[in-house]
Amino acid sequence: MMMHWIIAPVLLPALLAPVIGYVMRHDITLARVASMAGAVGLLGIALQLVIMSSGGETLVYRLGDWPAPFGIVLVLDRLSAVMVLLTAILALIVLWHACASDWDRQGRHFHAIFQFQLMGVCGAFLTGDIFNLFVFFEILLIASYGLMIHGGGRERMRAGLQYVIINLAGSTLFLFALAVLYASTGTLNIADLAQRLREIPVEEAALVRVAAIFLMVVFAVKAALFPVHFWLPGTYSNAPAPVAAFFAIMTKVGAYSIIRVHTLVFGPGVEATDGLMASWLFPGAVITIAIGALGVMGARQILPLVSYAVVGSMGVLLIAVASFTPAALAAGLYYLVHSTFAAAALFLLADLVLHRRGSGALTMFPATAQNGLFAALFFGAAIGMAGMPPLSGFLGKLLVLDALRAPEVIVWAWASVLAGSLFTIVGFARAGSVLFWKSTAVTAQGAAPARDMPAPVTTSELVPVFAALAVLGALAALAGPAAGYLDETARQVFDHAGYIDAVLGTGPEHAGEAKP
Protein backbone atom coordinates (compact mmCIF):
# COMPACT_ATOMS: atom_id res chain seq x y z
CA MET A 1 0.00 0.00 0.00
CA MET A 2 2.86 2.36 0.80
CA MET A 3 4.12 2.09 -2.79
CA HIS A 4 1.00 3.83 -4.08
CA TRP A 5 2.32 7.07 -2.57
CA ILE A 6 4.88 7.16 -5.39
CA ILE A 7 2.28 7.76 -8.11
CA ALA A 8 0.23 10.18 -5.98
CA PRO A 9 2.17 13.35 -7.03
CA VAL A 10 1.20 12.61 -10.63
CA LEU A 11 -2.36 11.45 -10.02
CA LEU A 12 -3.46 14.23 -7.66
CA PRO A 13 -2.93 17.18 -10.05
CA ALA A 14 -3.98 15.06 -13.05
CA LEU A 15 -7.37 14.36 -11.44
CA LEU A 16 -7.79 17.83 -9.96
CA ALA A 17 -7.03 19.77 -13.16
CA PRO A 18 -10.08 18.66 -15.20
CA VAL A 19 -12.37 19.11 -12.19
CA ILE A 20 -11.21 22.71 -11.81
CA GLY A 21 -11.23 23.31 -15.56
CA TYR A 22 -14.73 22.01 -16.26
CA VAL A 23 -16.64 22.37 -13.00
CA MET A 24 -15.11 25.43 -11.33
CA ARG A 25 -13.94 27.61 -14.20
CA HIS A 26 -16.73 30.14 -13.63
CA ASP A 27 -16.22 30.33 -9.85
CA ILE A 28 -12.83 31.75 -8.96
CA THR A 29 -13.36 31.14 -5.22
CA LEU A 30 -14.00 27.43 -5.69
CA ALA A 31 -11.08 27.16 -8.10
CA ARG A 32 -8.77 28.84 -5.60
CA VAL A 33 -9.87 26.61 -2.74
CA ALA A 34 -9.47 23.44 -4.81
CA SER A 35 -6.10 24.49 -6.23
CA MET A 36 -4.68 25.50 -2.85
CA ALA A 37 -6.03 22.30 -1.28
CA GLY A 38 -4.32 20.35 -4.05
CA ALA A 39 -1.04 22.18 -3.41
CA VAL A 40 -1.25 21.47 0.33
CA GLY A 41 -2.06 17.82 -0.44
CA LEU A 42 0.91 17.62 -2.80
CA LEU A 43 3.15 19.03 -0.06
CA GLY A 44 1.93 16.35 2.35
CA ILE A 45 2.57 13.64 -0.25
CA ALA A 46 6.04 15.03 -0.95
CA LEU A 47 6.92 14.93 2.75
CA GLN A 48 5.76 11.30 2.86
CA LEU A 49 7.99 10.48 -0.12
CA VAL A 50 10.98 12.09 1.60
CA ILE A 51 10.32 9.92 4.66
CA MET A 52 9.99 6.79 2.51
CA SER A 53 13.26 7.46 0.68
CA SER A 54 15.25 8.64 3.72
CA GLY A 55 16.58 5.15 4.40
CA GLY A 56 18.56 5.23 1.16
CA GLU A 57 16.55 2.51 -0.58
CA THR A 58 15.45 2.93 -4.21
CA LEU A 59 11.71 2.21 -4.42
CA VAL A 60 9.91 1.22 -7.61
CA TYR A 61 6.24 1.52 -8.58
CA ARG A 62 5.28 -0.77 -11.47
CA LEU A 63 2.17 0.41 -13.31
CA GLY A 64 -0.09 -2.53 -14.07
CA ASP A 65 2.36 -4.70 -12.12
CA TRP A 66 4.39 -5.19 -15.30
CA PRO A 67 8.08 -5.74 -14.52
CA ALA A 68 10.73 -3.44 -15.96
CA PRO A 69 11.86 -3.00 -18.66
CA PHE A 70 8.60 -4.19 -20.27
CA GLY A 71 6.27 -2.00 -18.24
CA ILE A 72 6.17 1.62 -17.12
CA VAL A 73 7.87 2.25 -13.80
CA LEU A 74 8.13 5.21 -11.46
CA VAL A 75 11.27 5.31 -9.34
CA LEU A 76 11.64 7.00 -5.96
CA ASP A 77 15.01 7.73 -4.43
CA ARG A 78 16.37 10.60 -2.37
CA LEU A 79 16.93 12.80 -5.43
CA SER A 80 13.45 12.44 -6.90
CA ALA A 81 11.89 12.89 -3.43
CA VAL A 82 13.83 16.13 -2.87
CA MET A 83 12.80 17.47 -6.28
CA VAL A 84 9.11 16.67 -5.70
CA LEU A 85 9.27 18.36 -2.29
CA LEU A 86 10.95 21.40 -3.85
CA THR A 87 8.17 21.56 -6.46
CA ALA A 88 5.42 21.27 -3.86
CA ILE A 89 6.77 24.07 -1.64
CA LEU A 90 7.32 26.37 -4.62
CA ALA A 91 3.85 25.63 -6.00
CA LEU A 92 2.22 26.57 -2.71
CA ILE A 93 4.15 29.86 -2.54
CA VAL A 94 3.35 30.78 -6.14
CA LEU A 95 -0.33 29.87 -5.86
CA TRP A 96 -0.67 32.02 -2.75
CA HIS A 97 0.82 34.98 -4.62
CA ALA A 98 -1.38 34.42 -7.68
CA CYS A 99 -4.50 34.42 -5.50
CA ALA A 100 -3.46 37.30 -3.23
CA SER A 101 -2.52 39.55 -6.16
CA ASP A 102 -5.53 38.49 -8.31
CA TRP A 103 -3.27 37.30 -11.14
CA ASP A 104 -5.43 34.19 -11.42
CA ARG A 105 -8.47 36.31 -12.35
CA GLN A 106 -6.90 37.32 -15.67
CA GLY A 107 -7.53 33.90 -17.18
CA ARG A 108 -10.38 31.48 -16.58
CA HIS A 109 -8.24 28.35 -16.70
CA PHE A 110 -5.19 29.45 -14.69
CA HIS A 111 -5.63 26.95 -11.86
CA ALA A 112 -6.44 24.01 -14.14
CA ILE A 113 -3.35 24.66 -16.28
CA PHE A 114 -1.24 25.12 -13.17
CA GLN A 115 -2.27 21.67 -11.93
CA PHE A 116 -1.34 20.13 -15.29
CA GLN A 117 2.02 21.84 -14.95
CA LEU A 118 2.49 20.22 -11.55
CA MET A 119 1.61 16.86 -13.04
CA GLY A 120 4.28 17.23 -15.72
CA VAL A 121 6.99 18.41 -13.33
CA CYS A 122 6.38 15.68 -10.75
CA GLY A 123 6.13 13.03 -13.44
CA ALA A 124 9.47 14.08 -14.93
CA PHE A 125 11.11 13.74 -11.53
CA LEU A 126 9.66 10.29 -10.84
CA THR A 127 9.71 8.47 -14.18
CA GLY A 128 12.14 5.63 -14.71
CA ASP A 129 11.78 5.58 -18.49
CA ILE A 130 13.24 8.05 -20.99
CA PHE A 131 10.23 7.85 -23.30
CA ASN A 132 7.91 8.81 -20.45
CA LEU A 133 10.33 11.59 -19.60
CA PHE A 134 9.58 12.85 -23.12
CA VAL A 135 5.84 12.52 -22.45
CA PHE A 136 6.06 14.56 -19.26
CA PHE A 137 8.22 17.11 -21.07
CA GLU A 138 5.40 17.58 -23.56
CA ILE A 139 2.86 18.02 -20.78
CA LEU A 140 5.18 20.66 -19.36
CA LEU A 141 5.44 22.39 -22.72
CA ILE A 142 1.68 22.57 -23.29
CA ALA A 143 0.86 23.72 -19.76
CA SER A 144 3.73 26.19 -19.56
CA TYR A 145 2.68 27.80 -22.84
CA GLY A 146 -0.83 28.29 -21.45
CA LEU A 147 0.62 29.88 -18.31
CA MET A 148 3.12 31.92 -20.32
CA ILE A 149 0.41 33.75 -22.30
CA HIS A 150 -1.90 34.07 -19.29
CA GLY A 151 -3.45 37.53 -19.39
CA GLY A 152 -2.64 38.08 -23.09
CA GLY A 153 -0.73 40.96 -24.63
CA ARG A 154 1.26 41.31 -27.83
CA GLU A 155 4.72 41.00 -26.29
CA ARG A 156 3.68 38.04 -24.19
CA MET A 157 2.25 36.26 -27.22
CA ARG A 158 5.44 36.93 -29.20
CA ALA A 159 7.65 35.62 -26.40
CA GLY A 160 5.35 32.62 -25.98
CA LEU A 161 5.61 31.80 -29.68
CA GLN A 162 9.41 31.87 -29.49
CA TYR A 163 9.27 29.67 -26.40
CA VAL A 164 7.06 27.10 -28.12
CA ILE A 165 9.15 27.01 -31.31
CA ILE A 166 12.38 26.42 -29.39
CA ASN A 167 10.84 23.71 -27.26
CA LEU A 168 9.16 22.01 -30.22
CA ALA A 169 12.56 21.87 -31.92
CA GLY A 170 13.93 20.34 -28.73
CA SER A 171 11.08 17.82 -28.67
CA THR A 172 11.82 16.80 -32.25
CA LEU A 173 15.47 16.27 -31.37
CA PHE A 174 14.36 14.30 -28.32
CA LEU A 175 12.39 11.91 -30.53
CA PHE A 176 15.40 11.43 -32.82
CA ALA A 177 17.53 10.59 -29.78
CA LEU A 178 14.96 8.10 -28.50
CA ALA A 179 14.75 6.42 -31.91
CA VAL A 180 18.54 6.08 -32.13
CA LEU A 181 18.79 4.74 -28.58
CA TYR A 182 16.03 2.20 -29.12
CA ALA A 183 17.55 1.06 -32.40
CA SER A 184 20.92 0.61 -30.69
CA THR A 185 19.81 -1.03 -27.45
CA GLY A 186 16.20 -2.22 -27.80
CA THR A 187 15.07 -0.43 -24.63
CA LEU A 188 14.29 2.99 -23.22
CA ASN A 189 14.08 2.07 -19.55
CA ILE A 190 16.78 4.08 -17.76
CA ALA A 191 18.06 1.18 -15.64
CA ASP A 192 18.02 -1.22 -18.58
CA LEU A 193 19.84 1.32 -20.74
CA ALA A 194 22.50 1.76 -18.06
CA GLN A 195 23.05 -1.97 -17.97
CA ARG A 196 23.13 -2.54 -21.71
CA LEU A 197 25.37 0.42 -22.60
CA ARG A 198 28.07 -0.98 -20.32
CA GLU A 199 28.17 -4.03 -22.57
CA ILE A 200 28.50 -2.18 -25.90
CA PRO A 201 32.08 -2.05 -27.26
CA VAL A 202 33.50 1.39 -27.97
CA GLU A 203 33.93 0.68 -31.66
CA GLU A 204 30.21 -0.11 -32.01
CA ALA A 205 28.93 2.86 -30.02
CA ALA A 206 28.89 5.64 -32.64
CA LEU A 207 25.09 5.84 -32.69
CA VAL A 208 24.95 5.77 -28.90
CA ARG A 209 27.28 8.77 -28.74
CA VAL A 210 25.06 10.62 -31.23
CA ALA A 211 22.00 9.91 -29.08
CA ALA A 212 23.87 11.06 -25.95
CA ILE A 213 24.74 14.38 -27.58
CA PHE A 214 21.17 14.83 -28.83
CA LEU A 215 19.81 14.25 -25.34
CA MET A 216 22.35 16.64 -23.85
CA VAL A 217 21.21 19.37 -26.27
CA VAL A 218 17.55 18.71 -25.38
CA PHE A 219 18.22 18.88 -21.65
CA ALA A 220 20.43 21.94 -22.17
CA VAL A 221 17.48 23.72 -23.81
CA LYS A 222 15.37 23.04 -20.73
CA ALA A 223 18.22 24.11 -18.42
CA ALA A 224 19.00 27.28 -20.44
CA LEU A 225 22.63 26.26 -21.00
CA PHE A 226 24.75 28.02 -23.62
CA PRO A 227 24.34 28.05 -26.62
CA VAL A 228 20.61 27.23 -26.32
CA HIS A 229 19.91 29.61 -23.44
CA PHE A 230 18.60 32.57 -25.45
CA TRP A 231 14.90 31.75 -25.04
CA LEU A 232 14.90 32.21 -21.25
CA PRO A 233 15.38 36.00 -20.78
CA GLY A 234 12.62 36.90 -23.24
CA THR A 235 10.25 34.22 -21.95
CA TYR A 236 10.68 34.88 -18.24
CA SER A 237 10.69 38.66 -18.71
CA ASN A 238 7.33 38.62 -20.49
CA ALA A 239 5.60 35.90 -18.50
CA PRO A 240 3.33 36.88 -15.61
CA ALA A 241 5.57 37.23 -12.56
CA PRO A 242 4.03 34.36 -10.55
CA VAL A 243 4.37 32.13 -13.61
CA ALA A 244 8.02 33.17 -14.02
CA ALA A 245 8.53 32.37 -10.33
CA PHE A 246 7.22 28.84 -10.85
CA PHE A 247 9.26 28.53 -14.03
CA ALA A 248 12.28 28.63 -11.70
CA ILE A 249 11.66 24.90 -11.26
CA MET A 250 11.40 24.37 -15.04
CA THR A 251 15.10 24.89 -15.65
CA LYS A 252 15.75 22.46 -12.80
CA VAL A 253 13.86 19.78 -14.73
CA GLY A 254 16.56 20.08 -17.41
CA ALA A 255 19.31 19.96 -14.79
CA TYR A 256 17.67 16.94 -13.13
CA SER A 257 17.48 15.13 -16.47
CA ILE A 258 21.18 15.72 -17.06
CA ILE A 259 21.96 14.42 -13.58
CA ARG A 260 19.75 11.36 -13.87
CA VAL A 261 20.36 10.29 -17.46
CA HIS A 262 23.92 11.41 -18.10
CA THR A 263 25.18 10.19 -14.74
CA LEU A 264 23.47 6.80 -14.76
CA VAL A 265 23.24 5.93 -18.46
CA PHE A 266 26.15 7.75 -20.11
CA GLY A 267 28.21 8.66 -17.08
CA PRO A 268 31.43 7.44 -15.46
CA GLY A 269 32.24 3.79 -16.10
CA VAL A 270 30.56 3.67 -19.53
CA GLU A 271 33.34 3.22 -22.09
CA ALA A 272 31.06 4.03 -25.04
CA THR A 273 30.55 7.63 -23.86
CA ASP A 274 33.42 8.13 -21.39
CA GLY A 275 34.33 11.83 -21.06
CA LEU A 276 31.89 12.87 -23.78
CA MET A 277 29.48 14.80 -21.56
CA ALA A 278 31.93 16.64 -19.32
CA SER A 279 33.96 17.91 -22.29
CA TRP A 280 30.87 19.76 -23.58
CA LEU A 281 28.98 20.53 -20.39
CA PHE A 282 31.78 22.25 -18.44
CA PRO A 283 32.67 24.96 -21.00
CA GLY A 284 28.98 25.52 -21.70
CA ALA A 285 28.39 26.15 -17.98
CA VAL A 286 31.32 28.58 -17.79
CA ILE A 287 29.99 30.63 -20.70
CA THR A 288 26.46 30.51 -19.24
CA ILE A 289 27.74 32.10 -16.02
CA ALA A 290 29.39 34.87 -18.05
CA ILE A 291 26.24 35.53 -20.10
CA GLY A 292 24.09 35.68 -16.99
CA ALA A 293 26.46 38.08 -15.20
CA LEU A 294 26.79 40.39 -18.19
CA GLY A 295 23.03 40.31 -18.69
CA VAL A 296 22.48 41.41 -15.09
CA MET A 297 24.98 44.24 -15.55
CA GLY A 298 23.34 45.45 -18.76
CA ALA A 299 19.66 44.99 -17.83
CA ARG A 300 17.48 48.08 -18.11
CA GLN A 301 14.28 46.45 -16.83
CA ILE A 302 13.69 44.66 -13.55
CA LEU A 303 12.30 41.40 -14.99
CA PRO A 304 15.18 40.91 -17.48
CA LEU A 305 17.53 41.61 -14.56
CA VAL A 306 16.09 38.68 -12.62
CA SER A 307 15.89 36.50 -15.74
CA TYR A 308 19.59 36.89 -16.50
CA ALA A 309 20.35 36.15 -12.85
CA VAL A 310 18.50 32.84 -13.34
CA VAL A 311 20.68 32.11 -16.39
CA GLY A 312 23.82 32.74 -14.35
CA SER A 313 22.59 30.55 -11.50
CA MET A 314 22.04 27.66 -13.91
CA GLY A 315 25.65 28.04 -15.02
CA VAL A 316 26.84 27.71 -11.41
CA LEU A 317 24.66 24.63 -10.91
CA LEU A 318 25.77 22.91 -14.10
CA ILE A 319 29.46 23.66 -13.57
CA ALA A 320 29.16 21.49 -10.46
CA VAL A 321 27.18 18.80 -12.27
CA ALA A 322 29.77 18.73 -15.08
CA SER A 323 32.37 17.20 -12.77
CA PHE A 324 30.23 14.04 -12.41
CA THR A 325 31.53 13.34 -8.90
CA PRO A 326 29.44 12.80 -5.73
CA ALA A 327 31.05 15.73 -3.87
CA ALA A 328 30.44 18.22 -6.69
CA LEU A 329 26.91 16.93 -7.25
CA ALA A 330 26.07 17.32 -3.55
CA ALA A 331 27.24 20.95 -3.69
CA GLY A 332 25.26 21.47 -6.88
CA LEU A 333 22.08 20.07 -5.31
CA TYR A 334 22.40 22.44 -2.35
CA TYR A 335 22.78 25.34 -4.77
CA LEU A 336 19.86 24.02 -6.85
CA VAL A 337 17.49 24.27 -3.89
CA HIS A 338 18.81 27.71 -2.98
CA SER A 339 18.67 29.21 -6.47
CA THR A 340 15.09 28.04 -7.02
CA PHE A 341 13.73 29.98 -4.05
CA ALA A 342 16.04 32.97 -4.61
CA ALA A 343 14.69 33.36 -8.14
CA ALA A 344 11.10 32.88 -6.98
CA ALA A 345 11.49 35.55 -4.28
CA LEU A 346 12.89 38.04 -6.79
CA PHE A 347 10.16 37.44 -9.38
CA LEU A 348 7.37 37.74 -6.82
CA LEU A 349 8.88 40.89 -5.31
CA ALA A 350 9.42 42.35 -8.78
CA ASP A 351 5.71 41.84 -9.46
CA LEU A 352 4.74 43.78 -6.33
CA VAL A 353 7.16 46.61 -7.13
CA LEU A 354 6.28 46.80 -10.83
CA HIS A 355 2.54 46.84 -10.11
CA ARG A 356 2.89 49.83 -7.79
CA ARG A 357 5.57 51.65 -9.72
CA GLY A 358 3.78 51.41 -13.04
CA SER A 359 6.98 50.61 -14.93
CA GLY A 360 9.72 48.00 -14.78
CA ALA A 361 12.36 50.36 -16.18
CA LEU A 362 15.46 50.83 -14.03
CA THR A 363 15.14 54.61 -14.10
CA MET A 364 14.24 57.15 -11.45
CA PHE A 365 10.57 57.33 -10.50
CA PRO A 366 8.93 58.86 -7.45
CA ALA A 367 9.09 56.50 -4.46
CA THR A 368 6.12 54.20 -4.01
CA ALA A 369 4.29 53.57 -0.77
CA GLN A 370 6.25 51.22 1.54
CA ASN A 371 9.44 52.00 -0.36
CA GLY A 372 11.59 51.06 2.64
CA LEU A 373 9.93 47.66 2.99
CA PHE A 374 10.41 46.89 -0.70
CA ALA A 375 14.04 48.00 -0.47
CA ALA A 376 14.71 45.67 2.46
CA LEU A 377 13.07 42.71 0.72
CA PHE A 378 14.95 43.42 -2.51
CA PHE A 379 18.21 43.60 -0.58
CA GLY A 380 17.57 40.22 1.01
CA ALA A 381 16.55 38.53 -2.23
CA ALA A 382 19.43 40.13 -4.16
CA ILE A 383 22.13 38.99 -1.74
CA GLY A 384 20.57 35.54 -1.88
CA MET A 385 20.78 35.40 -5.67
CA ALA A 386 24.24 36.99 -5.82
CA GLY A 387 25.64 34.59 -3.22
CA MET A 388 26.50 36.90 -0.34
CA PRO A 389 26.31 36.05 3.39
CA PRO A 390 24.37 35.37 5.51
CA LEU A 391 21.90 33.59 3.21
CA SER A 392 22.37 30.17 1.66
CA GLY A 393 23.70 31.38 -1.71
CA PHE A 394 27.05 32.18 -0.11
CA LEU A 395 27.32 28.69 1.36
CA GLY A 396 26.14 27.10 -1.88
CA LYS A 397 28.84 28.78 -3.93
CA LEU A 398 31.46 27.94 -1.30
CA LEU A 399 30.47 24.29 -1.50
CA VAL A 400 30.65 24.37 -5.29
CA LEU A 401 34.10 26.00 -5.26
CA ASP A 402 35.36 23.58 -2.63
CA ALA A 403 34.25 20.63 -4.77
CA LEU A 404 35.95 22.01 -7.91
CA ARG A 405 39.60 21.96 -6.87
CA ALA A 406 40.91 19.49 -9.44
CA PRO A 407 43.87 21.01 -11.36
CA GLU A 408 42.14 20.73 -14.73
CA VAL A 409 39.04 22.72 -13.67
CA ILE A 410 39.97 24.93 -10.73
CA VAL A 411 41.12 27.99 -12.70
CA TRP A 412 38.12 28.22 -15.01
CA ALA A 413 35.59 27.19 -12.38
CA TRP A 414 36.77 29.54 -9.65
CA ALA A 415 37.35 32.47 -12.01
CA SER A 416 33.91 32.15 -13.62
CA VAL A 417 31.98 31.70 -10.36
CA LEU A 418 33.79 34.50 -8.51
CA ALA A 419 33.75 36.96 -11.41
CA GLY A 420 30.12 36.14 -12.16
CA SER A 421 29.22 36.76 -8.52
CA LEU A 422 31.01 40.12 -8.56
CA PHE A 423 29.20 41.29 -11.70
CA THR A 424 25.87 40.07 -10.32
CA ILE A 425 26.42 41.97 -7.06
CA VAL A 426 27.26 45.16 -8.97
CA GLY A 427 24.23 44.75 -11.25
CA PHE A 428 21.80 44.25 -8.38
CA ALA A 429 23.37 47.08 -6.37
CA ARG A 430 22.88 49.43 -9.33
CA ALA A 431 19.29 48.30 -9.79
CA GLY A 432 18.47 48.60 -6.11
CA SER A 433 19.90 52.09 -5.84
CA VAL A 434 17.85 53.28 -8.82
CA LEU A 435 14.64 51.59 -7.71
CA PHE A 436 14.64 52.53 -4.06
CA TRP A 437 17.35 55.04 -3.09
CA LYS A 438 17.31 57.48 -6.02
CA SER A 439 13.52 57.26 -6.18
CA THR A 440 13.41 58.56 -2.63
CA ALA A 441 15.63 61.47 -3.67
CA VAL A 442 13.27 62.27 -6.56
CA THR A 443 10.31 62.36 -4.16
CA ALA A 444 12.22 64.54 -1.70
CA GLN A 445 12.88 67.07 -4.48
CA GLY A 446 9.17 67.59 -4.86
CA ALA A 447 8.41 65.55 -7.94
CA ALA A 448 4.73 64.82 -8.41
CA PRO A 449 3.76 61.34 -7.28
CA ALA A 450 2.49 58.89 -9.85
CA ARG A 451 -1.29 58.97 -10.28
CA ASP A 452 -3.74 56.13 -9.89
CA MET A 453 -1.22 53.91 -8.16
CA PRO A 454 -2.61 50.78 -6.46
CA ALA A 455 -3.16 50.57 -2.74
CA PRO A 456 -0.22 49.68 -0.48
CA VAL A 457 0.81 46.05 -0.48
CA THR A 458 -1.20 43.82 1.84
CA THR A 459 0.09 41.29 4.33
CA SER A 460 -1.34 38.49 2.21
CA GLU A 461 0.67 39.65 -0.80
CA LEU A 462 3.86 39.77 1.25
CA VAL A 463 3.54 36.25 2.67
CA PRO A 464 4.95 34.44 -0.42
CA VAL A 465 8.05 36.68 -0.61
CA PHE A 466 8.72 36.25 3.10
CA ALA A 467 8.18 32.49 2.75
CA ALA A 468 10.73 32.20 -0.06
CA LEU A 469 13.26 34.26 1.88
CA ALA A 470 12.54 32.19 5.00
CA VAL A 471 13.47 29.05 3.07
CA LEU A 472 16.82 30.65 2.17
CA GLY A 473 17.38 31.55 5.81
CA ALA A 474 16.45 28.05 6.98
CA LEU A 475 18.70 26.49 4.35
CA ALA A 476 21.60 28.58 5.70
CA ALA A 477 20.79 27.93 9.37
CA LEU A 478 20.44 24.20 8.76
CA ALA A 479 23.29 24.02 6.26
CA GLY A 480 25.00 21.14 8.07
CA PRO A 481 22.05 18.71 8.08
CA ALA A 482 20.93 19.84 4.62
CA ALA A 483 24.40 19.38 3.12
CA GLY A 484 24.72 16.00 4.84
CA TYR A 485 21.40 14.81 3.45
CA LEU A 486 22.27 16.02 -0.04
CA ASP A 487 25.69 14.35 0.21
CA GLU A 488 23.93 11.04 0.83
CA THR A 489 21.59 11.86 -2.05
CA ALA A 490 24.51 12.40 -4.41
CA ARG A 491 26.13 9.14 -3.31
CA GLN A 492 22.90 7.30 -4.05
CA VAL A 493 22.77 8.86 -7.53
CA PHE A 494 26.21 7.40 -8.25
CA ASP A 495 25.23 3.99 -6.89
CA HIS A 496 24.45 2.68 -10.36
CA ALA A 497 24.26 -0.95 -9.31
CA GLY A 498 21.74 -0.18 -6.58
CA TYR A 499 19.43 1.67 -8.98
CA ILE A 500 19.66 -1.03 -11.65
CA ASP A 501 19.08 -3.84 -9.16
CA ALA A 502 16.06 -2.11 -7.65
CA VAL A 503 14.36 -1.39 -10.98
CA LEU A 504 15.20 -4.60 -12.84
CA GLY A 505 15.18 -6.95 -9.85
CA THR A 506 18.67 -8.30 -10.59
CA GLY A 507 20.16 -7.92 -7.11
CA PRO A 508 20.73 -10.75 -4.62
CA GLU A 509 17.70 -9.65 -2.59
CA HIS A 510 15.53 -10.80 -5.52
CA ALA A 511 17.25 -14.16 -5.98
CA GLY A 512 14.60 -16.07 -4.04
CA GLU A 513 11.61 -14.60 -5.84
CA ALA A 514 9.37 -16.97 -7.77
CA LYS A 515 9.87 -16.95 -11.50
CA PRO A 516 6.85 -16.88 -13.83
Protein Blocks (a to p, Z undefined) as FASTA:
>chain_A
ZZmmmmmmmmmmmmmmmmmmmmmmmmmklmmmmmmmmmmmmmmmmmmmmmmmmnopacdd
dehhiacfkbccddddfklmmmmmmmmmmmmmmmmmmmmnommmmpfklmmmmmmmmmmm
mmmmmpccfklmmmmmmmmmmmmmmmmmgoiajklmmmmmmmmmmmmmmmmmmmmmmmmm
mmmnopabfklmmmmmmmpcfklmmmmmmmmmmmmmmmmmmnopafklmmmmmmmmmpcf
klmmmmmmmmmmmmmmmmmmmmmmmmghiaklgoklmmmmmmmmmmmmmmmmmmmmmpcb
fklmmmmmmmmmmmmmmmmmmnopaklmmmmmmmmmmmmmmmmmmmmmmmmmmmmnopab
dcdddddehklmmmmmmmmmmmmmnopafbfklmmmmmmmmmmmcfklmmmmmmmmmmmm
mmmmmmmmmmmmmmmmmmmmmmmnopacdehiacdddfklmmmmmmmmmmmmmmmmmmmm
mmmmmmmmmmmmmmmmlmmmmmnopafklmmpccZZ
